[in-house]
Amino acid sequence: MKKILISIIFVILIIAIGLFFVFDANKEKIMTSPYMKSIVQKIVNFIYDEAEKHNPKGDILPDKIDDEVKKEIRERIN
């Protein structure tokens, strides 16, 4: 059982390395296609939209973590 699991992991690793080299060799061709650019732009826009929902402008850290840090600093100073 251990040998089969190690063999499967080894095969997956070889495939992943192969895919990395294939995509790395064609990276410029892939990234210059208008279709890929639109996908990347949609992902970037989605990330920024989600970040603005959960982290209002002016906050340094997400989800009110910075408010807790400021509160703790004020408590220690006073």
mmCIF file of the N, C-alpha and C atoms, coordinates in Angstrom:
data_MODEL
# 
_entry.id   MODEL 
# 
loop_
_atom_site.group_PDB 
_atom_site.id 
_atom_site.type_symbol 
_atom_site.label_atom_id 
_atom_site.label_alt_id 
_atom_site.label_comp_id 
_atom_site.label_asym_id 
_atom_site.label_entity_id 
_atom_site.label_seq_id 
_atom_site.pdbx_PDB_ins_code 
_atom_site.Cartn_x 
_atom_site.Cartn_y 
_atom_site.Cartn_z 
_atom_site.occupancy 
_atom_site.B_iso_or_equiv 
_atom_site.pdbx_formal_charge 
_atom_site.auth_seq_id 
_atom_site.auth_comp_id 
_atom_site.auth_asym_id 
_atom_site.auth_atom_id 
_atom_site.pdbx_PDB_model_num 
ATOM 1   N N  . MET A 1 1  ? 0.828   -1.197 0.000   1.00 0.00 ? 1  MET A N  1 
ATOM 2   C CA . MET A 1 1  ? 0.000   0.000  0.000   1.00 0.00 ? 1  MET A CA 1 
ATOM 3   C C  . MET A 1 1  ? 0.869   1.257  0.000   1.00 0.00 ? 1  MET A C  1 
ATOM 4   N N  . LYS A 1 2  ? 1.960   1.228  0.800   1.00 0.00 ? 2  LYS A N  1 
ATOM 5   C CA . LYS A 1 2  ? 2.847   2.374  0.863   1.00 0.00 ? 2  LYS A CA 1 
ATOM 6   C C  . LYS A 1 2  ? 3.527   2.622  -0.482  1.00 0.00 ? 2  LYS A C  1 
ATOM 7   N N  . LYS A 1 3  ? 3.918   1.539  -1.153  1.00 0.00 ? 3  LYS A N  1 
ATOM 8   C CA . LYS A 1 3  ? 4.601   1.674  -2.439  1.00 0.00 ? 3  LYS A CA 1 
ATOM 9   C C  . LYS A 1 3  ? 3.666   2.266  -3.485  1.00 0.00 ? 3  LYS A C  1 
ATOM 10  N N  . ILE A 1 4  ? 2.400   1.865  -3.455  1.00 0.00 ? 4  ILE A N  1 
ATOM 11  C CA . ILE A 1 4  ? 1.428   2.399  -4.415  1.00 0.00 ? 4  ILE A CA 1 
ATOM 12  C C  . ILE A 1 4  ? 1.218   3.886  -4.169  1.00 0.00 ? 4  ILE A C  1 
ATOM 13  N N  . LEU A 1 5  ? 1.079   4.273  -2.910  1.00 0.00 ? 5  LEU A N  1 
ATOM 14  C CA . LEU A 1 5  ? 0.874   5.680  -2.564  1.00 0.00 ? 5  LEU A CA 1 
ATOM 15  C C  . LEU A 1 5  ? 2.075   6.519  -2.971  1.00 0.00 ? 5  LEU A C  1 
ATOM 16  N N  . ILE A 1 6  ? 3.267   6.025  -2.711  1.00 0.00 ? 6  ILE A N  1 
ATOM 17  C CA . ILE A 1 6  ? 4.483   6.751  -3.088  1.00 0.00 ? 6  ILE A CA 1 
ATOM 18  C C  . ILE A 1 6  ? 4.571   6.846  -4.609  1.00 0.00 ? 6  ILE A C  1 
ATOM 19  N N  . SER A 1 7  ? 4.212   5.778  -5.311  1.00 0.00 ? 7  SER A N  1 
ATOM 20  C CA . SER A 1 7  ? 4.237   5.790  -6.775  1.00 0.00 ? 7  SER A CA 1 
ATOM 21  C C  . SER A 1 7  ? 3.258   6.815  -7.335  1.00 0.00 ? 7  SER A C  1 
ATOM 22  N N  . ILE A 1 8  ? 2.066   6.877  -6.757  1.00 0.00 ? 8  ILE A N  1 
ATOM 23  C CA . ILE A 1 8  ? 1.055   7.836  -7.216  1.00 0.00 ? 8  ILE A CA 1 
ATOM 24  C C  . ILE A 1 8  ? 1.538   9.266  -6.984  1.00 0.00 ? 8  ILE A C  1 
ATOM 25  N N  . ILE A 1 9  ? 2.104   9.520  -5.824  1.00 0.00 ? 9  ILE A N  1 
ATOM 26  C CA . ILE A 1 9  ? 2.616   10.855 -5.517  1.00 0.00 ? 9  ILE A CA 1 
ATOM 27  C C  . ILE A 1 9  ? 3.743   11.217 -6.481  1.00 0.00 ? 9  ILE A C  1 
ATOM 28  N N  . PHE A 1 10 ? 4.609   10.253 -6.769  1.00 0.00 ? 10 PHE A N  1 
ATOM 29  C CA . PHE A 1 10 ? 5.719   10.478 -7.693  1.00 0.00 ? 10 PHE A CA 1 
ATOM 30  C C  . PHE A 1 10 ? 5.210   10.802 -9.092  1.00 0.00 ? 10 PHE A C  1 
ATOM 31  N N  . VAL A 1 11 ? 4.204   10.081 -9.556  1.00 0.00 ? 11 VAL A N  1 
ATOM 32  C CA . VAL A 1 11 ? 3.637   10.326 -10.883 1.00 0.00 ? 11 VAL A CA 1 
ATOM 33  C C  . VAL A 1 11 ? 2.985   11.702 -10.941 1.00 0.00 ? 11 VAL A C  1 
ATOM 34  N N  . ILE A 1 12 ? 2.245   12.074 -9.907  1.00 0.00 ? 12 ILE A N  1 
ATOM 35  C CA . ILE A 1 12 ? 1.613   13.396 -9.862  1.00 0.00 ? 12 ILE A CA 1 
ATOM 36  C C  . ILE A 1 12 ? 2.674   14.493 -9.866  1.00 0.00 ? 12 ILE A C  1 
ATOM 37  N N  . LEU A 1 13 ? 3.753   14.281 -9.152  1.00 0.00 ? 13 LEU A N  1 
ATOM 38  C CA . LEU A 1 13 ? 4.842   15.247 -9.113  1.00 0.00 ? 13 LEU A CA 1 
ATOM 39  C C  . LEU A 1 13 ? 5.475   15.412 -10.490 1.00 0.00 ? 13 LEU A C  1 
ATOM 40  N N  . ILE A 1 14 ? 5.706   14.310 -11.178 1.00 0.00 ? 14 ILE A N  1 
ATOM 41  C CA . ILE A 1 14 ? 6.292   14.378 -12.524 1.00 0.00 ? 14 ILE A CA 1 
ATOM 42  C C  . ILE A 1 14 ? 5.353   15.118 -13.478 1.00 0.00 ? 14 ILE A C  1 
ATOM 43  N N  . ILE A 1 15 ? 4.064   14.833 -13.406 1.00 0.00 ? 15 ILE A N  1 
ATOM 44  C CA . ILE A 1 15 ? 3.094   15.514 -14.268 1.00 0.00 ? 15 ILE A CA 1 
ATOM 45  C C  . ILE A 1 15 ? 3.068   17.010 -13.965 1.00 0.00 ? 15 ILE A C  1 
ATOM 46  N N  . ALA A 1 16 ? 3.087   17.366 -12.687 1.00 0.00 ? 16 ALA A N  1 
ATOM 47  C CA . ALA A 1 16 ? 3.065   18.782 -12.308 1.00 0.00 ? 16 ALA A CA 1 
ATOM 48  C C  . ALA A 1 16 ? 4.303   19.508 -12.815 1.00 0.00 ? 16 ALA A C  1 
ATOM 49  N N  . ILE A 1 17 ? 5.457   18.869 -12.700 1.00 0.00 ? 17 ILE A N  1 
ATOM 50  C CA . ILE A 1 17 ? 6.686   19.496 -13.190 1.00 0.00 ? 17 ILE A CA 1 
ATOM 51  C C  . ILE A 1 17 ? 6.625   19.656 -14.707 1.00 0.00 ? 17 ILE A C  1 
ATOM 52  N N  . GLY A 1 18 ? 6.126   18.642 -15.389 1.00 0.00 ? 18 GLY A N  1 
ATOM 53  C CA . GLY A 1 18 ? 5.989   18.728 -16.843 1.00 0.00 ? 18 GLY A CA 1 
ATOM 54  C C  . GLY A 1 18 ? 5.066   19.853 -17.260 1.00 0.00 ? 18 GLY A C  1 
ATOM 55  N N  . LEU A 1 19 ? 3.917   19.970 -16.574 1.00 0.00 ? 19 LEU A N  1 
ATOM 56  C CA . LEU A 1 19 ? 2.978   21.052 -16.891 1.00 0.00 ? 19 LEU A CA 1 
ATOM 57  C C  . LEU A 1 19 ? 3.600   22.416 -16.632 1.00 0.00 ? 19 LEU A C  1 
ATOM 58  N N  . PHE A 1 20 ? 4.389   22.501 -15.572 1.00 0.00 ? 20 PHE A N  1 
ATOM 59  C CA . PHE A 1 20 ? 5.057   23.769 -15.264 1.00 0.00 ? 20 PHE A CA 1 
ATOM 60  C C  . PHE A 1 20 ? 5.962   24.184 -16.417 1.00 0.00 ? 20 PHE A C  1 
ATOM 61  N N  . PHE A 1 21 ? 6.756   23.245 -16.921 1.00 0.00 ? 21 PHE A N  1 
ATOM 62  C CA . PHE A 1 21 ? 7.665   23.587 -18.014 1.00 0.00 ? 21 PHE A CA 1 
ATOM 63  C C  . PHE A 1 21 ? 6.917   23.901 -19.300 1.00 0.00 ? 21 PHE A C  1 
ATOM 64  N N  . VAL A 1 22 ? 5.823   23.205 -19.575 1.00 0.00 ? 22 VAL A N  1 
ATOM 65  C CA . VAL A 1 22 ? 5.033   23.493 -20.779 1.00 0.00 ? 22 VAL A CA 1 
ATOM 66  C C  . VAL A 1 22 ? 4.440   24.888 -20.702 1.00 0.00 ? 22 VAL A C  1 
ATOM 67  N N  . PHE A 1 23 ? 3.828   25.221 -19.555 1.00 0.00 ? 23 PHE A N  1 
ATOM 68  C CA . PHE A 1 23 ? 3.225   26.544 -19.419 1.00 0.00 ? 23 PHE A CA 1 
ATOM 69  C C  . PHE A 1 23 ? 4.279   27.635 -19.326 1.00 0.00 ? 23 PHE A C  1 
ATOM 70  N N  . ASP A 1 24 ? 5.430   27.326 -18.736 1.00 0.00 ? 24 ASP A N  1 
ATOM 71  C CA . ASP A 1 24 ? 6.486   28.319 -18.637 1.00 0.00 ? 24 ASP A CA 1 
ATOM 72  C C  . ASP A 1 24 ? 7.052   28.642 -20.015 1.00 0.00 ? 24 ASP A C  1 
ATOM 73  N N  . ALA A 1 25 ? 7.174   27.629 -20.873 1.00 0.00 ? 25 ALA A N  1 
ATOM 74  C CA . ALA A 1 25 ? 7.700   27.845 -22.224 1.00 0.00 ? 25 ALA A CA 1 
ATOM 75  C C  . ALA A 1 25 ? 6.722   28.656 -23.071 1.00 0.00 ? 25 ALA A C  1 
ATOM 76  N N  . ASN A 1 26 ? 5.425   28.480 -22.846 1.00 0.00 ? 26 ASN A N  1 
ATOM 77  C CA . ASN A 1 26 ? 4.403   29.176 -23.637 1.00 0.00 ? 26 ASN A CA 1 
ATOM 78  C C  . ASN A 1 26 ? 3.778   30.348 -22.899 1.00 0.00 ? 26 ASN A C  1 
ATOM 79  N N  . LYS A 1 27 ? 4.421   30.787 -21.840 1.00 0.00 ? 27 LYS A N  1 
ATOM 80  C CA . LYS A 1 27 ? 3.838   31.824 -20.982 1.00 0.00 ? 27 LYS A CA 1 
ATOM 81  C C  . LYS A 1 27 ? 3.526   33.103 -21.751 1.00 0.00 ? 27 LYS A C  1 
ATOM 82  N N  . GLU A 1 28 ? 4.452   33.552 -22.583 1.00 0.00 ? 28 GLU A N  1 
ATOM 83  C CA . GLU A 1 28 ? 4.223   34.806 -23.305 1.00 0.00 ? 28 GLU A CA 1 
ATOM 84  C C  . GLU A 1 28 ? 3.076   34.669 -24.295 1.00 0.00 ? 28 GLU A C  1 
ATOM 85  N N  . LYS A 1 29 ? 3.005   33.535 -24.971 1.00 0.00 ? 29 LYS A N  1 
ATOM 86  C CA . LYS A 1 29 ? 1.929   33.316 -25.935 1.00 0.00 ? 29 LYS A CA 1 
ATOM 87  C C  . LYS A 1 29 ? 0.583   33.222 -25.224 1.00 0.00 ? 29 LYS A C  1 
ATOM 88  N N  . ILE A 1 30 ? 0.563   32.558 -24.071 1.00 0.00 ? 30 ILE A N  1 
ATOM 89  C CA . ILE A 1 30 ? -0.685  32.393 -23.328 1.00 0.00 ? 30 ILE A CA 1 
ATOM 90  C C  . ILE A 1 30 ? -1.153  33.728 -22.753 1.00 0.00 ? 30 ILE A C  1 
ATOM 91  N N  . MET A 1 31 ? -0.243  34.489 -22.161 1.00 0.00 ? 31 MET A N  1 
ATOM 92  C CA . MET A 1 31 ? -0.630  35.723 -21.483 1.00 0.00 ? 31 MET A CA 1 
ATOM 93  C C  . MET A 1 31 ? -0.937  36.862 -22.449 1.00 0.00 ? 31 MET A C  1 
ATOM 94  N N  . THR A 1 32 ? -0.523  36.763 -23.718 1.00 0.00 ? 32 THR A N  1 
ATOM 95  C CA . THR A 1 32 ? -0.825  37.843 -24.657 1.00 0.00 ? 32 THR A CA 1 
ATOM 96  C C  . THR A 1 32 ? -2.150  37.634 -25.372 1.00 0.00 ? 32 THR A C  1 
ATOM 97  N N  . SER A 1 33 ? -2.775  36.496 -25.164 1.00 0.00 ? 33 SER A N  1 
ATOM 98  C CA . SER A 1 33 ? -4.063  36.280 -25.824 1.00 0.00 ? 33 SER A CA 1 
ATOM 99  C C  . SER A 1 33 ? -5.128  37.151 -25.165 1.00 0.00 ? 33 SER A C  1 
ATOM 100 N N  . PRO A 1 34 ? -6.011  37.742 -25.942 1.00 0.00 ? 34 PRO A N  1 
ATOM 101 C CA . PRO A 1 34 ? -7.047  38.621 -25.373 1.00 0.00 ? 34 PRO A CA 1 
ATOM 102 C C  . PRO A 1 34 ? -7.983  37.869 -24.429 1.00 0.00 ? 34 PRO A C  1 
ATOM 103 N N  . TYR A 1 35 ? -8.212  36.610 -24.713 1.00 0.00 ? 35 TYR A N  1 
ATOM 104 C CA . TYR A 1 35 ? -9.090  35.806 -23.851 1.00 0.00 ? 35 TYR A CA 1 
ATOM 105 C C  . TYR A 1 35 ? -8.487  35.678 -22.457 1.00 0.00 ? 35 TYR A C  1 
ATOM 106 N N  . MET A 1 36 ? -7.185  35.374 -22.382 1.00 0.00 ? 36 MET A N  1 
ATOM 107 C CA . MET A 1 36 ? -6.521  35.227 -21.086 1.00 0.00 ? 36 MET A CA 1 
ATOM 108 C C  . MET A 1 36 ? -6.461  36.565 -20.360 1.00 0.00 ? 36 MET A C  1 
ATOM 109 N N  . LYS A 1 37 ? -6.229  37.642 -21.102 1.00 0.00 ? 37 LYS A N  1 
ATOM 110 C CA . LYS A 1 37 ? -6.193  38.967 -20.469 1.00 0.00 ? 37 LYS A CA 1 
ATOM 111 C C  . LYS A 1 37 ? -7.542  39.306 -19.845 1.00 0.00 ? 37 LYS A C  1 
ATOM 112 N N  . SER A 1 38 ? -8.632  38.972 -20.532 1.00 0.00 ? 38 SER A N  1 
ATOM 113 C CA . SER A 1 38 ? -9.949  39.272 -19.973 1.00 0.00 ? 38 SER A CA 1 
ATOM 114 C C  . SER A 1 38 ? -10.228 38.425 -18.731 1.00 0.00 ? 38 SER A C  1 
ATOM 115 N N  . ILE A 1 39 ? -9.777  37.180 -18.738 1.00 0.00 ? 39 ILE A N  1 
ATOM 116 C CA . ILE A 1 39 ? -9.963  36.326 -17.553 1.00 0.00 ? 39 ILE A CA 1 
ATOM 117 C C  . ILE A 1 39 ? -9.185  36.878 -16.378 1.00 0.00 ? 39 ILE A C  1 
ATOM 118 N N  . VAL A 1 40 ? -7.936  37.256 -16.611 1.00 0.00 ? 40 VAL A N  1 
ATOM 119 C CA . VAL A 1 40 ? -7.108  37.804 -15.534 1.00 0.00 ? 40 VAL A CA 1 
ATOM 120 C C  . VAL A 1 40 ? -7.717  39.100 -15.016 1.00 0.00 ? 40 VAL A C  1 
ATOM 121 N N  . GLN A 1 41 ? -8.215  39.958 -15.910 1.00 0.00 ? 41 GLN A N  1 
ATOM 122 C CA . GLN A 1 41 ? -8.822  41.216 -15.476 1.00 0.00 ? 41 GLN A CA 1 
ATOM 123 C C  . GLN A 1 41 ? -10.075 40.964 -14.639 1.00 0.00 ? 41 GLN A C  1 
ATOM 124 N N  . LYS A 1 42 ? -10.889 39.968 -15.028 1.00 0.00 ? 42 LYS A N  1 
ATOM 125 C CA . LYS A 1 42 ? -12.078 39.633 -14.243 1.00 0.00 ? 42 LYS A CA 1 
ATOM 126 C C  . LYS A 1 42 ? -11.695 39.141 -12.852 1.00 0.00 ? 42 LYS A C  1 
ATOM 127 N N  . ILE A 1 43 ? -10.636 38.344 -12.768 1.00 0.00 ? 43 ILE A N  1 
ATOM 128 C CA . ILE A 1 43 ? -10.184 37.847 -11.467 1.00 0.00 ? 43 ILE A CA 1 
ATOM 129 C C  . ILE A 1 43 ? -9.694  38.998 -10.604 1.00 0.00 ? 43 ILE A C  1 
ATOM 130 N N  . VAL A 1 44 ? -8.917  39.902 -11.198 1.00 0.00 ? 44 VAL A N  1 
ATOM 131 C CA . VAL A 1 44 ? -8.405  41.056 -10.449 1.00 0.00 ? 44 VAL A CA 1 
ATOM 132 C C  . VAL A 1 44 ? -9.558  41.925 -9.957  1.00 0.00 ? 44 VAL A C  1 
ATOM 133 N N  . ASN A 1 45 ? -10.532 42.174 -10.809 1.00 0.00 ? 45 ASN A N  1 
ATOM 134 C CA . ASN A 1 45 ? -11.689 42.982 -10.405 1.00 0.00 ? 45 ASN A CA 1 
ATOM 135 C C  . ASN A 1 45 ? -12.464 42.308 -9.280  1.00 0.00 ? 45 ASN A C  1 
ATOM 136 N N  . PHE A 1 46 ? -12.639 40.992 -9.363  1.00 0.00 ? 46 PHE A N  1 
ATOM 137 C CA . PHE A 1 46 ? -13.345 40.258 -8.316  1.00 0.00 ? 46 PHE A CA 1 
ATOM 138 C C  . PHE A 1 46 ? -12.610 40.366 -6.987  1.00 0.00 ? 46 PHE A C  1 
ATOM 139 N N  . ILE A 1 47 ? -11.288 40.226 -7.024  1.00 0.00 ? 47 ILE A N  1 
ATOM 140 C CA . ILE A 1 47 ? -10.492 40.317 -5.789  1.00 0.00 ? 47 ILE A CA 1 
ATOM 141 C C  . ILE A 1 47 ? -10.623 41.706 -5.181  1.00 0.00 ? 47 ILE A C  1 
ATOM 142 N N  . TYR A 1 48 ? -10.532 42.753 -6.002  1.00 0.00 ? 48 TYR A N  1 
ATOM 143 C CA . TYR A 1 48 ? -10.659 44.118 -5.479  1.00 0.00 ? 48 TYR A CA 1 
ATOM 144 C C  . TYR A 1 48 ? -12.068 44.383 -4.943  1.00 0.00 ? 48 TYR A C  1 
ATOM 145 N N  . ASP A 1 49 ? -13.094 43.881 -5.615  1.00 0.00 ? 49 ASP A N  1 
ATOM 146 C CA . ASP A 1 49 ? -14.459 44.063 -5.122  1.00 0.00 ? 49 ASP A CA 1 
ATOM 147 C C  . ASP A 1 49 ? -14.654 43.389 -3.772  1.00 0.00 ? 49 ASP A C  1 
ATOM 148 N N  . GLU A 1 50 ? -14.161 42.171 -3.642  1.00 0.00 ? 50 GLU A N  1 
ATOM 149 C CA . GLU A 1 50 ? -14.288 41.457 -2.367  1.00 0.00 ? 50 GLU A CA 1 
ATOM 150 C C  . GLU A 1 50 ? -13.481 42.145 -1.276  1.00 0.00 ? 50 GLU A C  1 
ATOM 151 N N  . ALA A 1 51 ? -12.307 42.640 -1.631  1.00 0.00 ? 51 ALA A N  1 
ATOM 152 C CA . ALA A 1 51 ? -11.480 43.334 -0.644  1.00 0.00 ? 51 ALA A CA 1 
ATOM 153 C C  . ALA A 1 51 ? -12.158 44.601 -0.149  1.00 0.00 ? 51 ALA A C  1 
ATOM 154 N N  . GLU A 1 52 ? -12.825 45.320 -1.044  1.00 0.00 ? 52 GLU A N  1 
ATOM 155 C CA . GLU A 1 52 ? -13.512 46.545 -0.624  1.00 0.00 ? 52 GLU A CA 1 
ATOM 156 C C  . GLU A 1 52 ? -14.734 46.239 0.226   1.00 0.00 ? 52 GLU A C  1 
ATOM 157 N N  . LYS A 1 53 ? -15.394 45.099 -0.012  1.00 0.00 ? 53 LYS A N  1 
ATOM 158 C CA . LYS A 1 53 ? -16.539 44.729 0.816   1.00 0.00 ? 53 LYS A CA 1 
ATOM 159 C C  . LYS A 1 53 ? -16.113 44.441 2.246   1.00 0.00 ? 53 LYS A C  1 
ATOM 160 N N  . HIS A 1 54 ? -15.037 43.707 2.389   1.00 0.00 ? 54 HIS A N  1 
ATOM 161 C CA . HIS A 1 54 ? -14.616 43.243 3.714   1.00 0.00 ? 54 HIS A CA 1 
ATOM 162 C C  . HIS A 1 54 ? -13.595 44.152 4.370   1.00 0.00 ? 54 HIS A C  1 
ATOM 163 N N  . ASN A 1 55 ? -13.072 45.099 3.633   1.00 0.00 ? 55 ASN A N  1 
ATOM 164 C CA . ASN A 1 55 ? -12.064 46.001 4.166   1.00 0.00 ? 55 ASN A CA 1 
ATOM 165 C C  . ASN A 1 55 ? -12.347 47.400 3.641   1.00 0.00 ? 55 ASN A C  1 
ATOM 166 N N  . PRO A 1 56 ? -13.191 48.155 4.355   1.00 0.00 ? 56 PRO A N  1 
ATOM 167 C CA . PRO A 1 56 ? -13.530 49.506 3.880   1.00 0.00 ? 56 PRO A CA 1 
ATOM 168 C C  . PRO A 1 56 ? -12.284 50.374 3.715   1.00 0.00 ? 56 PRO A C  1 
ATOM 169 N N  . LYS A 1 57 ? -12.397 51.359 2.844   1.00 0.00 ? 57 LYS A N  1 
ATOM 170 C CA . LYS A 1 57 ? -11.255 52.239 2.601   1.00 0.00 ? 57 LYS A CA 1 
ATOM 171 C C  . LYS A 1 57 ? -10.831 52.905 3.903   1.00 0.00 ? 57 LYS A C  1 
ATOM 172 N N  . GLY A 1 58 ? -9.535  53.000 4.107   1.00 0.00 ? 58 GLY A N  1 
ATOM 173 C CA . GLY A 1 58 ? -9.000  53.603 5.309   1.00 0.00 ? 58 GLY A CA 1 
ATOM 174 C C  . GLY A 1 58 ? -8.571  52.574 6.338   1.00 0.00 ? 58 GLY A C  1 
ATOM 175 N N  . ASP A 1 59 ? -9.076  51.355 6.225   1.00 0.00 ? 59 ASP A N  1 
ATOM 176 C CA . ASP A 1 59 ? -8.628  50.305 7.131   1.00 0.00 ? 59 ASP A CA 1 
ATOM 177 C C  . ASP A 1 59 ? -7.292  49.773 6.640   1.00 0.00 ? 59 ASP A C  1 
ATOM 178 N N  . ILE A 1 60 ? -6.404  49.528 7.586   1.00 0.00 ? 60 ILE A N  1 
ATOM 179 C CA . ILE A 1 60 ? -5.096  49.004 7.222   1.00 0.00 ? 60 ILE A CA 1 
ATOM 180 C C  . ILE A 1 60 ? -5.168  47.489 7.074   1.00 0.00 ? 60 ILE A C  1 
ATOM 181 N N  . LEU A 1 61 ? -5.834  46.842 7.999   1.00 0.00 ? 61 LEU A N  1 
ATOM 182 C CA . LEU A 1 61 ? -5.958  45.390 7.989   1.00 0.00 ? 61 LEU A CA 1 
ATOM 183 C C  . LEU A 1 61 ? -7.416  44.995 7.809   1.00 0.00 ? 61 LEU A C  1 
ATOM 184 N N  . PRO A 1 62 ? -7.690  43.830 7.259   1.00 0.00 ? 62 PRO A N  1 
ATOM 185 C CA . PRO A 1 62 ? -9.078  43.432 7.007   1.00 0.00 ? 62 PRO A CA 1 
ATOM 186 C C  . PRO A 1 62 ? -9.847  43.044 8.261   1.00 0.00 ? 62 PRO A C  1 
ATOM 187 N N  . ASP A 1 63 ? -11.171 43.104 8.134   1.00 0.00 ? 63 ASP A N  1 
ATOM 188 C CA . ASP A 1 63 ? -12.114 42.599 9.136   1.00 0.00 ? 63 ASP A CA 1 
ATOM 189 C C  . ASP A 1 63 ? -11.887 43.147 10.542  1.00 0.00 ? 63 ASP A C  1 
ATOM 190 N N  . LYS A 1 64 ? -11.698 44.432 10.623  1.00 0.00 ? 64 LYS A N  1 
ATOM 191 C CA . LYS A 1 64 ? -11.615 45.160 11.889  1.00 0.00 ? 64 LYS A CA 1 
ATOM 192 C C  . LYS A 1 64 ? -10.449 44.734 12.769  1.00 0.00 ? 64 LYS A C  1 
ATOM 193 N N  . ILE A 1 65 ? -9.458  44.073 12.191  1.00 0.00 ? 65 ILE A N  1 
ATOM 194 C CA . ILE A 1 65 ? -8.281  43.696 12.976  1.00 0.00 ? 65 ILE A CA 1 
ATOM 195 C C  . ILE A 1 65 ? -7.534  44.957 13.391  1.00 0.00 ? 65 ILE A C  1 
ATOM 196 N N  . ASP A 1 66 ? -7.445  45.929 12.473  1.00 0.00 ? 66 ASP A N  1 
ATOM 197 C CA . ASP A 1 66 ? -6.730  47.155 12.803  1.00 0.00 ? 66 ASP A CA 1 
ATOM 198 C C  . ASP A 1 66 ? -7.431  47.936 13.906  1.00 0.00 ? 66 ASP A C  1 
ATOM 199 N N  . ASP A 1 67 ? -8.768  47.842 13.985  1.00 0.00 ? 67 ASP A N  1 
ATOM 200 C CA . ASP A 1 67 ? -9.480  48.509 15.072  1.00 0.00 ? 67 ASP A CA 1 
ATOM 201 C C  . ASP A 1 67 ? -9.102  47.900 16.422  1.00 0.00 ? 67 ASP A C  1 
ATOM 202 N N  . GLU A 1 68 ? -8.959  46.580 16.457  1.00 0.00 ? 68 GLU A N  1 
ATOM 203 C CA . GLU A 1 68 ? -8.544  45.924 17.696  1.00 0.00 ? 68 GLU A CA 1 
ATOM 204 C C  . GLU A 1 68 ? -7.121  46.310 18.072  1.00 0.00 ? 68 GLU A C  1 
ATOM 205 N N  . VAL A 1 69 ? -6.243  46.426 17.077  1.00 0.00 ? 69 VAL A N  1 
ATOM 206 C CA . VAL A 1 69 ? -4.860  46.822 17.336  1.00 0.00 ? 69 VAL A CA 1 
ATOM 207 C C  . VAL A 1 69 ? -4.824  48.250 17.871  1.00 0.00 ? 69 VAL A C  1 
ATOM 208 N N  . LYS A 1 70 ? -5.590  49.157 17.243  1.00 0.00 ? 70 LYS A N  1 
ATOM 209 C CA . LYS A 1 70 ? -5.639  50.542 17.719  1.00 0.00 ? 70 LYS A CA 1 
ATOM 210 C C  . LYS A 1 70 ? -6.163  50.606 19.147  1.00 0.00 ? 70 LYS A C  1 
ATOM 211 N N  . LYS A 1 71 ? -7.215  49.818 19.449  1.00 0.00 ? 71 LYS A N  1 
ATOM 212 C CA . LYS A 1 71 ? -7.795  49.798 20.791  1.00 0.00 ? 71 LYS A CA 1 
ATOM 213 C C  . LYS A 1 71 ? -6.771  49.325 21.811  1.00 0.00 ? 71 LYS A C  1 
ATOM 214 N N  . GLU A 1 72 ? -6.022  48.282 21.467  1.00 0.00 ? 72 GLU A N  1 
ATOM 215 C CA . GLU A 1 72 ? -5.019  47.765 22.391  1.00 0.00 ? 72 GLU A CA 1 
ATOM 216 C C  . GLU A 1 72 ? -3.893  48.778 22.610  1.00 0.00 ? 72 GLU A C  1 
ATOM 217 N N  . ILE A 1 73 ? -3.502  49.479 21.558  1.00 0.00 ? 73 ILE A N  1 
ATOM 218 C CA . ILE A 1 73 ? -2.464  50.504 21.688  1.00 0.00 ? 73 ILE A CA 1 
ATOM 219 C C  . ILE A 1 73 ? -2.942  51.631 22.598  1.00 0.00 ? 73 ILE A C  1 
ATOM 220 N N  . ARG A 1 74 ? -4.192  52.061 22.409  1.00 0.00 ? 74 ARG A N  1 
ATOM 221 C CA . ARG A 1 74 ? -4.750  53.119 23.256  1.00 0.00 ? 74 ARG A CA 1 
ATOM 222 C C  . ARG A 1 74 ? -4.802  52.685 24.712  1.00 0.00 ? 74 ARG A C  1 
ATOM 223 N N  . GLU A 1 75 ? -5.189  51.440 24.962  1.00 0.00 ? 75 GLU A N  1 
ATOM 224 C CA . GLU A 1 75 ? -5.256  50.935 26.333  1.00 0.00 ? 75 GLU A CA 1 
ATOM 225 C C  . GLU A 1 75 ? -3.880  50.914 26.976  1.00 0.00 ? 75 GLU A C  1 
ATOM 226 N N  . ARG A 1 76 ? -2.875  50.516 26.215  1.00 0.00 ? 76 ARG A N  1 
ATOM 227 C CA . ARG A 1 76 ? -1.521  50.446 26.776  1.00 0.00 ? 76 ARG A CA 1 
ATOM 228 C C  . ARG A 1 76 ? -0.946  51.846 27.017  1.00 0.00 ? 76 ARG A C  1 
ATOM 229 N N  . ILE A 1 77 ? -1.294  52.793 26.143  1.00 0.00 ? 77 ILE A N  1 
ATOM 230 C CA . ILE A 1 77 ? -0.797  54.149 26.323  1.00 0.00 ? 77 ILE A CA 1 
ATOM 231 C C  . ILE A 1 77 ? -1.454  54.805 27.520  1.00 0.00 ? 77 ILE A C  1 
ATOM 232 N N  . ASN A 1 78 ? -2.763  54.614 27.675  1.00 0.00 ? 78 ASN A N  1 
ATOM 233 C CA . ASN A 1 78 ? -3.490  55.246 28.794  1.00 0.00 ? 78 ASN A CA 1 
ATOM 234 C C  . ASN A 1 78 ? -3.281  54.391 29.993  1.00 0.00 ? 78 ASN A C  1 
# 
